[in-house]
Amino acid sequence: MGKSVERIDKQDALKVIKNAKSSVNKSVEEFYFISGDKNTIKQLPSQQQKEIQSYIGNKSVKIILWSN
């Protein structure tokens, strides 16, 4: 599975959410919103947890995600 982290503006973020598709090419209607910092975002698989903690450092973040 590929991964990417890229900076996008608000218009691009809205487009990504509007066009979100699942792995079976169905429109995604349910999203998850995570806010916190590396000490409060804890319930992820260990590899993703390490990547998120490395990416955010000591800052607080807000993340929107959906299941694929």
PQR file with spaces between the fields and no chain letter, atoms N, CA, C, O and H, PARSE charges and radii, in Angstrom:
ATOM       1  N    MET     1       0.834   -1.172    0.000 -0.4000 1.5000
ATOM       2  CA   MET     1       0.000    0.000    0.000 -0.0000 2.0000
ATOM       3  C    MET     1       0.877    1.233    0.000  0.5500 1.7000
ATOM       4  O    MET     1       1.780    1.352    0.828 -0.5500 1.4000
ATOM       5  N    GLY     2       0.625    2.145   -0.912 -0.4000 1.5000
ATOM       6  CA   GLY     2       1.384    3.372   -0.967 -0.0000 2.0000
ATOM       7  C    GLY     2       0.920    4.352    0.085  0.5500 1.7000
ATOM       8  O    GLY     2      -0.196    4.253    0.597 -0.5500 1.4000
ATOM       9  H    GLY     2      -0.109    2.048   -1.584  0.4000 1.0000
ATOM      10  N    LYS     3       1.774    5.290    0.400 -0.4000 1.5000
ATOM      11  CA   LYS     3       1.389    6.320    1.355 -0.0000 2.0000
ATOM      12  C    LYS     3       1.919    7.644    0.853  0.5500 1.7000
ATOM      13  O    LYS     3       2.907    7.702    0.121 -0.5500 1.4000
ATOM      14  H    LYS     3       2.680    5.370   -0.015  0.4000 1.0000
ATOM      15  N    SER     4       1.250    8.698    1.256 -0.4000 1.5000
ATOM      16  CA   SER     4       1.736   10.012    0.889 -0.0000 2.0000
ATOM      17  C    SER     4       1.264   11.027    1.911  0.5500 1.7000
ATOM      18  O    SER     4       0.189   10.893    2.496 -0.5500 1.4000
ATOM      19  H    SER     4       0.448    8.651    1.850  0.4000 1.0000
ATOM      20  N    VAL     5       2.062   12.013    2.109 -0.4000 1.5000
ATOM      21  CA   VAL     5       1.701   13.159    2.929 -0.0000 2.0000
ATOM      22  C    VAL     5       1.987   14.365    2.061  0.5500 1.7000
ATOM      23  O    VAL     5       3.114   14.561    1.608 -0.5500 1.4000
ATOM      24  H    VAL     5       2.935   12.122    1.634  0.4000 1.0000
ATOM      25  N    GLU     6       0.975   15.165    1.832 -0.4000 1.5000
ATOM      26  CA   GLU     6       1.185   16.348    1.016 -0.0000 2.0000
ATOM      27  C    GLU     6       0.388   17.510    1.564  0.5500 1.7000
ATOM      28  O    GLU     6      -0.669   17.319    2.167 -0.5500 1.4000
ATOM      29  H    GLU     6       0.059   15.006    2.199  0.4000 1.0000
ATOM      30  N    ARG     7       0.881   18.686    1.360 -0.4000 1.5000
ATOM      31  CA   ARG     7       0.203   19.896    1.798 -0.0000 2.0000
ATOM      32  C    ARG     7      -0.759   20.330    0.705  0.5500 1.7000
ATOM      33  O    ARG     7      -0.383   20.430   -0.463 -0.5500 1.4000
ATOM      34  H    ARG     7       1.740   18.840    0.871  0.4000 1.0000
ATOM      35  N    ILE     8      -2.009   20.587    1.093 -0.4000 1.5000
ATOM      36  CA   ILE     8      -3.004   21.057    0.138 -0.0000 2.0000
ATOM      37  C    ILE     8      -3.734   22.253    0.732  0.5500 1.7000
ATOM      38  O    ILE     8      -3.749   22.445    1.948 -0.5500 1.4000
ATOM      39  H    ILE     8      -2.315   20.505    2.041  0.4000 1.0000
ATOM      40  N    ASP     9      -4.340   23.055   -0.140 -0.4000 1.5000
ATOM      41  CA   ASP     9      -5.095   24.199    0.362 -0.0000 2.0000
ATOM      42  C    ASP     9      -6.546   23.792    0.642  0.5500 1.7000
ATOM      43  O    ASP     9      -6.939   22.656    0.376 -0.5500 1.4000
ATOM      44  H    ASP     9      -4.328   22.899   -1.128  0.4000 1.0000
ATOM      45  N    LYS    10      -7.335   24.723    1.177 -0.4000 1.5000
ATOM      46  CA   LYS    10      -8.708   24.419    1.570 -0.0000 2.0000
ATOM      47  C    LYS    10      -9.548   23.942    0.393  0.5500 1.7000
ATOM      48  O    LYS    10     -10.341   23.011    0.538 -0.5500 1.4000
ATOM      49  H    LYS    10      -7.016   25.646    1.393  0.4000 1.0000
ATOM      50  N    GLN    11      -9.387   24.562   -0.760 -0.4000 1.5000
ATOM      51  CA   GLN    11     -10.148   24.172   -1.950 -0.0000 2.0000
ATOM      52  C    GLN    11      -9.829   22.726   -2.341  0.5500 1.7000
ATOM      53  O    GLN    11     -10.735   21.954   -2.656 -0.5500 1.4000
ATOM      54  H    GLN    11      -8.743   25.318   -0.877  0.4000 1.0000
ATOM      55  N    ASP    12      -8.554   22.361   -2.321 -0.4000 1.5000
ATOM      56  CA   ASP    12      -8.164   20.984   -2.647 -0.0000 2.0000
ATOM      57  C    ASP    12      -8.680   19.999   -1.592  0.5500 1.7000
ATOM      58  O    ASP    12      -9.087   18.887   -1.931 -0.5500 1.4000
ATOM      59  H    ASP    12      -7.818   22.988   -2.065  0.4000 1.0000
ATOM      60  N    ALA    13      -8.665   20.402   -0.314 -0.4000 1.5000
ATOM      61  CA   ALA    13      -9.164   19.530    0.751 -0.0000 2.0000
ATOM      62  C    ALA    13     -10.650   19.244    0.555  0.5500 1.7000
ATOM      63  O    ALA    13     -11.087   18.102    0.694 -0.5500 1.4000
ATOM      64  H    ALA    13      -8.334   21.305   -0.039  0.4000 1.0000
ATOM      65  N    LEU    14     -11.417   20.265    0.236 -0.4000 1.5000
ATOM      66  CA   LEU    14     -12.848   20.074   -0.004 -0.0000 2.0000
ATOM      67  C    LEU    14     -13.083   19.158   -1.201  0.5500 1.7000
ATOM      68  O    LEU    14     -13.995   18.331   -1.187 -0.5500 1.4000
ATOM      69  H    LEU    14     -11.062   21.193    0.122  0.4000 1.0000
ATOM      70  N    LYS    15     -12.259   19.305   -2.236 -0.4000 1.5000
ATOM      71  CA   LYS    15     -12.384   18.454   -3.416 -0.0000 2.0000
ATOM      72  C    LYS    15     -12.066   16.998   -3.076  0.5500 1.7000
ATOM      73  O    LYS    15     -12.757   16.092   -3.541 -0.5500 1.4000
ATOM      74  H    LYS    15     -11.518   19.977   -2.247  0.4000 1.0000
ATOM      75  N    VAL    16     -11.024   16.764   -2.268 -0.4000 1.5000
ATOM      76  CA   VAL    16     -10.652   15.410   -1.873 -0.0000 2.0000
ATOM      77  C    VAL    16     -11.800   14.758   -1.106  0.5500 1.7000
ATOM      78  O    VAL    16     -12.141   13.604   -1.363 -0.5500 1.4000
ATOM      79  H    VAL    16     -10.462   17.500   -1.890  0.4000 1.0000
ATOM      80  N    ILE    17     -12.393   15.487   -0.172 -0.4000 1.5000
ATOM      81  CA   ILE    17     -13.500   14.942    0.618 -0.0000 2.0000
ATOM      82  C    ILE    17     -14.717   14.684   -0.266  0.5500 1.7000
ATOM      83  O    ILE    17     -15.358   13.639   -0.161 -0.5500 1.4000
ATOM      84  H    ILE    17     -12.116   16.425    0.037  0.4000 1.0000
ATOM      85  N    LYS    18     -15.028   15.632   -1.129 -0.4000 1.5000
ATOM      86  CA   LYS    18     -16.197   15.481   -2.009 -0.0000 2.0000
ATOM      87  C    LYS    18     -16.045   14.271   -2.929  0.5500 1.7000
ATOM      88  O    LYS    18     -17.025   13.583   -3.213 -0.5500 1.4000
ATOM      89  H    LYS    18     -14.507   16.482   -1.214  0.4000 1.0000
ATOM      90  N    ASN    19     -14.833   14.009   -3.392 -0.4000 1.5000
ATOM      91  CA   ASN    19     -14.590   12.928   -4.348 -0.0000 2.0000
ATOM      92  C    ASN    19     -14.080   11.642   -3.694  0.5500 1.7000
ATOM      93  O    ASN    19     -13.614   10.742   -4.393 -0.5500 1.4000
ATOM      94  H    ASN    19     -14.037   14.568   -3.161  0.4000 1.0000
ATOM      95  N    ALA    20     -14.162   11.543   -2.368 -0.4000 1.5000
ATOM      96  CA   ALA    20     -13.648   10.367   -1.654 -0.0000 2.0000
ATOM      97  C    ALA    20     -14.361    9.102   -2.124  0.5500 1.7000
ATOM      98  O    ALA    20     -15.588    9.061   -2.217 -0.5500 1.4000
ATOM      99  H    ALA    20     -14.541   12.274   -1.801  0.4000 1.0000
ATOM     100  N    LYS    21     -13.580    8.084   -2.415 -0.4000 1.5000
ATOM     101  CA   LYS    21     -14.103    6.789   -2.860 -0.0000 2.0000
ATOM     102  C    LYS    21     -13.501    5.692   -2.001  0.5500 1.7000
ATOM     103  O    LYS    21     -12.371    5.807   -1.528 -0.5500 1.4000
ATOM     104  H    LYS    21     -12.583    8.117   -2.340  0.4000 1.0000
ATOM     105  N    SER    22     -14.265    4.632   -1.807 -0.4000 1.5000
ATOM     106  CA   SER    22     -13.740    3.475   -1.083 -0.0000 2.0000
ATOM     107  C    SER    22     -12.960    2.595   -2.054  0.5500 1.7000
ATOM     108  O    SER    22     -12.875    2.891   -3.245 -0.5500 1.4000
ATOM     109  H    SER    22     -15.183    4.539   -2.192  0.4000 1.0000
ATOM     110  N    SER    23     -12.396    1.515   -1.533 -0.4000 1.5000
ATOM     111  CA   SER    23     -11.614    0.615   -2.382 -0.0000 2.0000
ATOM     112  C    SER    23     -12.478   -0.102   -3.417  0.5500 1.7000
ATOM     113  O    SER    23     -11.954   -0.641   -4.392 -0.5500 1.4000
ATOM     114  H    SER    23     -12.466    1.274   -0.564  0.4000 1.0000
ATOM     115  N    VAL    24     -13.788   -0.113   -3.216 -0.4000 1.5000
ATOM     116  CA   VAL    24     -14.688   -0.721   -4.199 -0.0000 2.0000
ATOM     117  C    VAL    24     -15.390    0.363   -5.027  0.5500 1.7000
ATOM     118  O    VAL    24     -16.444    0.131   -5.620 -0.5500 1.4000
ATOM     119  H    VAL    24     -14.214    0.325   -2.424  0.4000 1.0000
ATOM     120  N    ASN    25     -14.777    1.555   -5.050 -0.4000 1.5000
ATOM     121  CA   ASN    25     -15.207    2.681   -5.873 -0.0000 2.0000
ATOM     122  C    ASN    25     -16.609    3.191   -5.533  0.5500 1.7000
ATOM     123  O    ASN    25     -17.324    3.679   -6.409 -0.5500 1.4000
ATOM     124  H    ASN    25     -13.921    1.744   -4.568  0.4000 1.0000
ATOM     125  N    LYS    26     -17.000    3.080   -4.264 -0.4000 1.5000
ATOM     126  CA   LYS    26     -18.260    3.649   -3.815 -0.0000 2.0000
ATOM     127  C    LYS    26     -17.981    4.964   -3.104  0.5500 1.7000
ATOM     128  O    LYS    26     -16.936    5.125   -2.474 -0.5500 1.4000
ATOM     129  H    LYS    26     -16.420    2.684   -3.552  0.4000 1.0000
ATOM     130  N    SER    27     -18.899    5.890   -3.201 -0.4000 1.5000
ATOM     131  CA   SER    27     -18.757    7.166   -2.527 -0.0000 2.0000
ATOM     132  C    SER    27     -18.689    6.962   -1.017  0.5500 1.7000
ATOM     133  O    SER    27     -19.429    6.147   -0.465 -0.5500 1.4000
ATOM     134  H    SER    27     -19.749    5.760   -3.712  0.4000 1.0000
ATOM     135  N    VAL    28     -17.821    7.683   -0.362 -0.4000 1.5000
ATOM     136  CA   VAL    28     -17.671    7.587    1.089 -0.0000 2.0000
ATOM     137  C    VAL    28     -18.560    8.637    1.736  0.5500 1.7000
ATOM     138  O    VAL    28     -18.496    9.813    1.378 -0.5500 1.4000
ATOM     139  H    VAL    28     -17.220    8.345   -0.811  0.4000 1.0000
ATOM     140  N    GLU    29     -19.382    8.223    2.680 -0.4000 1.5000
ATOM     141  CA   GLU    29     -20.298    9.136    3.351 -0.0000 2.0000
ATOM     142  C    GLU    29     -19.971    9.295    4.834  0.5500 1.7000
ATOM     143  O    GLU    29     -20.544   10.159    5.498 -0.5500 1.4000
ATOM     144  H    GLU    29     -19.434    7.268    2.971  0.4000 1.0000
ATOM     145  N    GLU    30     -19.065    8.482    5.362 -0.4000 1.5000
ATOM     146  CA   GLU    30     -18.728    8.538    6.782 -0.0000 2.0000
ATOM     147  C    GLU    30     -17.251    8.844    6.959  0.5500 1.7000
ATOM     148  O    GLU    30     -16.387    8.125    6.458 -0.5500 1.4000
ATOM     149  H    GLU    30     -18.599    7.780    4.822  0.4000 1.0000
ATOM     150  N    PHE    31     -16.979    9.914    7.673 -0.4000 1.5000
ATOM     151  CA   PHE    31     -15.615   10.356    7.907 -0.0000 2.0000
ATOM     152  C    PHE    31     -15.343   10.371    9.404  0.5500 1.7000
ATOM     153  O    PHE    31     -16.273   10.430   10.208 -0.5500 1.4000
ATOM     154  H    PHE    31     -17.681   10.498    8.080  0.4000 1.0000
ATOM     155  N    TYR    32     -14.090   10.319    9.770 -0.4000 1.5000
ATOM     156  CA   TYR    32     -13.680   10.414   11.164 -0.0000 2.0000
ATOM     157  C    TYR    32     -12.845   11.667   11.324  0.5500 1.7000
ATOM     158  O    TYR    32     -12.025   11.991   10.465 -0.5500 1.4000
ATOM     159  H    TYR    32     -13.334   10.271    9.117  0.4000 1.0000
ATOM     160  N    PHE    33     -13.051   12.370   12.420 -0.4000 1.5000
ATOM     161  CA   PHE    33     -12.295   13.578   12.728 -0.0000 2.0000
ATOM     162  C    PHE    33     -11.508   13.323   14.001  0.5500 1.7000
ATOM     163  O    PHE    33     -12.084   13.005   15.041 -0.5500 1.4000
ATOM     164  H    PHE    33     -13.717   12.107   13.118  0.4000 1.0000
ATOM     165  N    ILE    34     -10.205   13.463   13.919 -0.4000 1.5000
ATOM     166  CA   ILE    34      -9.325   13.251   15.058 -0.0000 2.0000
ATOM     167  C    ILE    34      -8.627   14.572   15.353  0.5500 1.7000
ATOM     168  O    ILE    34      -8.060   15.192   14.454 -0.5500 1.4000
ATOM     169  H    ILE    34      -9.738   13.721   13.074  0.4000 1.0000
ATOM     170  N    SER    35      -8.667   14.997   16.595 -0.4000 1.5000
ATOM     171  CA   SER    35      -7.898   16.178   16.977 -0.0000 2.0000
ATOM     172  C    SER    35      -7.129   15.852   18.243  0.5500 1.7000
ATOM     173  O    SER    35      -7.589   15.084   19.088 -0.5500 1.4000
ATOM     174  H    SER    35      -9.128   14.493   17.325  0.4000 1.0000
ATOM     175  N    GLY    36      -5.971   16.436   18.359 -0.4000 1.5000
ATOM     176  CA   GLY    36      -5.149   16.197   19.541 -0.0000 2.0000
ATOM     177  C    GLY    36      -3.686   16.408   19.230  0.5500 1.7000
ATOM     178  O    GLY    36      -3.331   17.123   18.293 -0.5500 1.4000
ATOM     179  H    GLY    36      -5.597   17.060   17.672  0.4000 1.0000
ATOM     180  N    ASP    37      -2.851   15.786   20.018 -0.4000 1.5000
ATOM     181  CA   ASP    37      -1.415   15.844   19.790 -0.0000 2.0000
ATOM     182  C    ASP    37      -0.850   14.428   19.892  0.5500 1.7000
ATOM     183  O    ASP    37      -1.605   13.469   20.050 -0.5500 1.4000
ATOM     184  H    ASP    37      -3.140   15.206   20.779  0.4000 1.0000
ATOM     185  N    LYS    38       0.456   14.296   19.805 -0.4000 1.5000
ATOM     186  CA   LYS    38       1.037   12.947   19.777 -0.0000 2.0000
ATOM     187  C    LYS    38       0.771   12.170   21.064  0.5500 1.7000
ATOM     188  O    LYS    38       0.869   10.943   21.074 -0.5500 1.4000
ATOM     189  H    LYS    38       1.070   15.075   19.677  0.4000 1.0000
ATOM     190  N    ASN    39       0.442   12.857   22.132 -0.4000 1.5000
ATOM     191  CA   ASN    39       0.171   12.173   23.394 -0.0000 2.0000
ATOM     192  C    ASN    39      -1.293   11.774   23.556  0.5500 1.7000
ATOM     193  O    ASN    39      -1.617   10.965   24.425 -0.5500 1.4000
ATOM     194  H    ASN    39       0.362   13.854   22.124  0.4000 1.0000
ATOM     195  N    THR    40      -2.178   12.327   22.734 -0.4000 1.5000
ATOM     196  CA   THR    40      -3.598   12.013   22.881 -0.0000 2.0000
ATOM     197  C    THR    40      -4.148   11.174   21.739  0.5500 1.7000
ATOM     198  O    THR    40      -5.224   10.593   21.873 -0.5500 1.4000
ATOM     199  H    THR    40      -1.914   12.984   22.027  0.4000 1.0000
ATOM     200  N    ILE    41      -3.441   11.096   20.623 -0.4000 1.5000
ATOM     201  CA   ILE    41      -3.872   10.248   19.505 -0.0000 2.0000
ATOM     202  C    ILE    41      -3.197    8.898   19.701  0.5500 1.7000
ATOM     203  O    ILE    41      -2.037    8.714   19.333 -0.5500 1.4000
ATOM     204  H    ILE    41      -2.567   11.568   20.514  0.4000 1.0000
ATOM     205  N    LYS    42      -3.935    7.951   20.285 -0.4000 1.5000
ATOM     206  CA   LYS    42      -3.321    6.711   20.735 -0.0000 2.0000
ATOM     207  C    LYS    42      -3.903    5.441   20.140  0.5500 1.7000
ATOM     208  O    LYS    42      -3.239    4.406   20.191 -0.5500 1.4000
ATOM     209  H    LYS    42      -4.878    8.100   20.584  0.4000 1.0000
ATOM     210  N    GLN    43      -5.090    5.460   19.585 -0.4000 1.5000
ATOM     211  CA   GLN    43      -5.742    4.206   19.212 -0.0000 2.0000
ATOM     212  C    GLN    43      -5.578    3.872   17.733  0.5500 1.7000
ATOM     213  O    GLN    43      -6.554    3.578   17.042 -0.5500 1.4000
ATOM     214  H    GLN    43      -5.630    6.301   19.544  0.4000 1.0000
ATOM     215  N    LEU    44      -4.355    3.919   17.262 -0.4000 1.5000
ATOM     216  CA   LEU    44      -4.039    3.561   15.881 -0.0000 2.0000
ATOM     217  C    LEU    44      -3.133    2.332   15.896  0.5500 1.7000
ATOM     218  O    LEU    44      -2.473    2.067   16.901 -0.5500 1.4000
ATOM     219  H    LEU    44      -3.563    4.158   17.823  0.4000 1.0000
ATOM     220  N    PRO    45      -3.092    1.576   14.791 -0.5600 1.5000
ATOM     221  CA   PRO    45      -2.112    0.491   14.711  0.2800 2.0000
ATOM     222  C    PRO    45      -0.708    1.050   14.932  0.5500 1.7000
ATOM     223  O    PRO    45      -0.440    2.200   14.583 -0.5500 1.4000
ATOM     224  N    SER    46       0.181    0.256   15.502 -0.4000 1.5000
ATOM     225  CA   SER    46       1.484    0.758   15.949 -0.0000 2.0000
ATOM     226  C    SER    46       2.286    1.463   14.861  0.5500 1.7000
ATOM     227  O    SER    46       2.892    2.501   15.129 -0.5500 1.4000
ATOM     228  H    SER    46      -0.037   -0.678   15.785  0.4000 1.0000
ATOM     229  N    GLN    47       2.306    0.930   13.642 -0.4000 1.5000
ATOM     230  CA   GLN    47       3.087    1.570   12.578 -0.0000 2.0000
ATOM     231  C    GLN    47       2.531    2.951   12.233  0.5500 1.7000
ATOM     232  O    GLN    47       3.288    3.912   12.096 -0.5500 1.4000
ATOM     233  H    GLN    47       1.814    0.087   13.424  0.4000 1.0000
ATOM     234  N    GLN    48       1.217    3.048   12.093 -0.4000 1.5000
ATOM     235  CA   GLN    48       0.598    4.341   11.798 -0.0000 2.0000
ATOM     236  C    GLN    48       0.788    5.306   12.970  0.5500 1.7000
ATOM     237  O    GLN    48       0.994    6.502   12.763 -0.5500 1.4000
ATOM     238  H    GLN    48       0.601    2.267   12.205  0.4000 1.0000
ATOM     239  N    GLN    49       0.721    4.793   14.187 -0.4000 1.5000
ATOM     240  CA   GLN    49       0.935    5.623   15.377 -0.0000 2.0000
ATOM     241  C    GLN    49       2.321    6.262   15.326  0.5500 1.7000
ATOM     242  O    GLN    49       2.466    7.458   15.583 -0.5500 1.4000
ATOM     243  H    GLN    49       0.553    3.821   14.355  0.4000 1.0000
ATOM     244  N    LYS    50       3.332    5.470   14.997 -0.4000 1.5000
ATOM     245  CA   LYS    50       4.704    5.987   14.910 -0.0000 2.0000
ATOM     246  C    LYS    50       4.818    7.042   13.817  0.5500 1.7000
ATOM     247  O    LYS    50       5.453    8.078   14.016 -0.5500 1.4000
ATOM     248  H    LYS    50       3.214    4.499   14.789  0.4000 1.0000
ATOM     249  N    GLU    51       4.204    6.783   12.661 -0.4000 1.5000
ATOM     250  CA   GLU    51       4.275    7.734   11.555 -0.0000 2.0000
ATOM     251  C    GLU    51       3.593    9.048   11.909  0.5500 1.7000
ATOM     252  O    GLU    51       4.127   10.124   11.637 -0.5500 1.4000
ATOM     253  H    GLU    51       3.689    5.942   12.499  0.4000 1.0000
ATOM     254  N    ILE    52       2.412    8.960   12.517 -0.4000 1.5000
ATOM     255  CA   ILE    52       1.691   10.177   12.917 -0.0000 2.0000
ATOM     256  C    ILE    52       2.496   10.957   13.945  0.5500 1.7000
ATOM     257  O    ILE    52       2.645   12.172   13.823 -0.5500 1.4000
ATOM     258  H    ILE    52       1.979    8.086   12.738  0.4000 1.0000
ATOM     259  N    GLN    53       3.018   10.269   14.958 -0.4000 1.5000
ATOM     260  CA   GLN    53       3.799   10.945   15.989 -0.0000 2.0000
ATOM     261  C    GLN    53       5.037   11.613   15.401  0.5500 1.7000
ATOM     262  O    GLN    53       5.392   12.724   15.794 -0.5500 1.4000
ATOM     263  H    GLN    53       2.897    9.281   15.057  0.4000 1.0000
ATOM     264  N    SER    54       5.686   10.946   14.471 -0.4000 1.5000
ATOM     265  CA   SER    54       6.860   11.519   13.826 -0.0000 2.0000
ATOM     266  C    SER    54       6.495   12.749   13.009  0.5500 1.7000
ATOM     267  O    SER    54       7.224   13.741   13.007 -0.5500 1.4000
ATOM     268  H    SER    54       5.397   10.043   14.151  0.4000 1.0000
ATOM     269  N    TYR    55       5.366   12.681   12.315 -0.4000 1.5000
ATOM     270  CA   TYR    55       4.936   13.784   11.452 -0.0000 2.0000
ATOM     271  C    TYR    55       4.519   15.020   12.254  0.5500 1.7000
ATOM     272  O    TYR    55       4.893   16.138   11.899 -0.5500 1.4000
ATOM     273  H    TYR    55       4.774   11.875   12.317  0.4000 1.0000
ATOM     274  N    ILE    56       3.752   14.833   13.327 -0.4000 1.5000
ATOM     275  CA   ILE    56       3.207   15.993   14.031 -0.0000 2.0000
ATOM     276  C    ILE    56       4.147   16.566   15.078  0.5500 1.7000
ATOM     277  O    ILE    56       3.985   17.720   15.474 -0.5500 1.4000
ATOM     278  H    ILE    56       3.448   13.925   13.615  0.4000 1.0000
ATOM     279  N    GLY    57       5.121   15.797   15.537 -0.4000 1.5000
ATOM     280  CA   GLY    57       6.040   16.310   16.554 -0.0000 2.0000
ATOM     281  C    GLY    57       5.285   16.720   17.801  0.5500 1.7000
ATOM     282  O    GLY    57       4.486   15.940   18.319 -0.5500 1.4000
ATOM     283  H    GLY    57       5.253   14.859   15.215  0.4000 1.0000
ATOM     284  N    ASN    58       5.520   17.928   18.295 -0.4000 1.5000
ATOM     285  CA   ASN    58       4.875   18.406   19.520 -0.0000 2.0000
ATOM     286  C    ASN    58       3.688   19.320   19.250  0.5500 1.7000
ATOM     287  O    ASN    58       3.153   19.919   20.182 -0.5500 1.4000
ATOM     288  H    ASN    58       6.169   18.562   17.874  0.4000 1.0000
ATOM     289  N    LYS    59       3.265   19.441   17.994 -0.4000 1.5000
ATOM     290  CA   LYS    59       2.149   20.310   17.647 -0.0000 2.0000
ATOM     291  C    LYS    59       0.823   19.592   17.851  0.5500 1.7000
ATOM     292  O    LYS    59       0.780   18.365   17.947 -0.5500 1.4000
ATOM     293  H    LYS    59       3.700   18.955   17.236  0.4000 1.0000
ATOM     294  N    SER    60      -0.252   20.359   17.916 -0.4000 1.5000
ATOM     295  CA   SER    60      -1.580   19.752   17.906 -0.0000 2.0000
ATOM     296  C    SER    60      -2.033   19.670   16.448  0.5500 1.7000
ATOM     297  O    SER    60      -1.629   20.479   15.614 -0.5500 1.4000
ATOM     298  H    SER    60      -0.217   21.355   17.838  0.4000 1.0000
ATOM     299  N    VAL    61      -2.864   18.697   16.162 -0.4000 1.5000
ATOM     300  CA   VAL    61      -3.303   18.486   14.782 -0.0000 2.0000
ATOM     301  C    VAL    61      -4.798   18.192   14.734  0.5500 1.7000
ATOM     302  O    VAL    61      -5.427   17.863   15.739 -0.5500 1.4000
ATOM     303  H    VAL    61      -3.192   18.040   16.840  0.4000 1.0000
ATOM     304  N    LYS    62      -5.337   18.323   13.535 -0.4000 1.5000
ATOM     305  CA   LYS    62      -6.691   17.905   13.224 -0.0000 2.0000
ATOM     306  C    LYS    62      -6.592   17.061   11.953  0.5500 1.7000
ATOM     307  O    LYS    62      -6.013   17.489   10.954 -0.5500 1.4000
ATOM     308  H    LYS    62      -4.826   18.590   12.718  0.4000 1.0000
ATOM     309  N    ILE    63      -7.161   15.862   12.005 -0.4000 1.5000
ATOM     310  CA   ILE    63      -7.041   14.917   10.896 -0.0000 2.0000
ATOM     311  C    ILE    63      -8.432   14.439   10.505  0.5500 1.7000
ATOM     312  O    ILE    63      -9.232   14.067   11.364 -0.5500 1.4000
ATOM     313  H    ILE    63      -7.631   15.515   12.817  0.4000 1.0000
ATOM     314  N    ILE    64      -8.718   14.452    9.203 -0.4000 1.5000
ATOM     315  CA   ILE    64      -9.950   13.872    8.686 -0.0000 2.0000
ATOM     316  C    ILE    64      -9.564   12.614    7.926  0.5500 1.7000
ATOM     317  O    ILE    64      -8.668   12.644    7.082 -0.5500 1.4000
ATOM     318  H    ILE    64      -8.068   14.754    8.506  0.4000 1.0000
ATOM     319  N    LEU    65     -10.237   11.511    8.222 -0.4000 1.5000
ATOM     320  CA   LEU    65      -9.916   10.277    7.515 -0.0000 2.0000
ATOM     321  C    LEU    65     -11.172    9.471    7.282  0.5500 1.7000
ATOM     322  O    LEU    65     -12.216    9.707    7.892 -0.5500 1.4000
ATOM     323  H    LEU    65     -10.964   11.487    8.908  0.4000 1.0000
ATOM     324  N    TRP    66     -11.042    8.514    6.383 -0.4000 1.5000
ATOM     325  CA   TRP    66     -12.137    7.593    6.104 -0.0000 2.0000
ATOM     326  C    TRP    66     -11.561    6.229    5.800  0.5500 1.7000
ATOM     327  O    TRP    66     -10.420    6.096    5.360 -0.5500 1.4000
ATOM     328  H    TRP    66     -10.195    8.322    5.888  0.4000 1.0000
ATOM     329  N    SER    67     -12.377    5.218    6.044 -0.4000 1.5000
ATOM     330  CA   SER    67     -11.953    3.860    5.809 -0.0000 2.0000
ATOM     331  C    SER    67     -12.019    3.573    4.322  0.5500 1.7000
ATOM     332  O    SER    67     -12.971    3.971    3.651 -0.5500 1.4000
ATOM     333  H    SER    67     -13.305    5.326    6.402  0.4000 1.0000
ATOM     334  N    ASN    68     -11.023    2.893    3.809 -0.4000 1.5000
ATOM     335  CA   ASN    68     -10.980    2.584    2.402 -0.0000 2.0000
ATOM     336  C    ASN    68     -11.356    1.154    2.226  0.5500 1.7000
ATOM     337  O    ASN    68     -11.389    0.658    1.100 -0.5500 1.4000
ATOM     338  H    ASN    68     -10.249    2.570    4.354  0.4000 1.0000
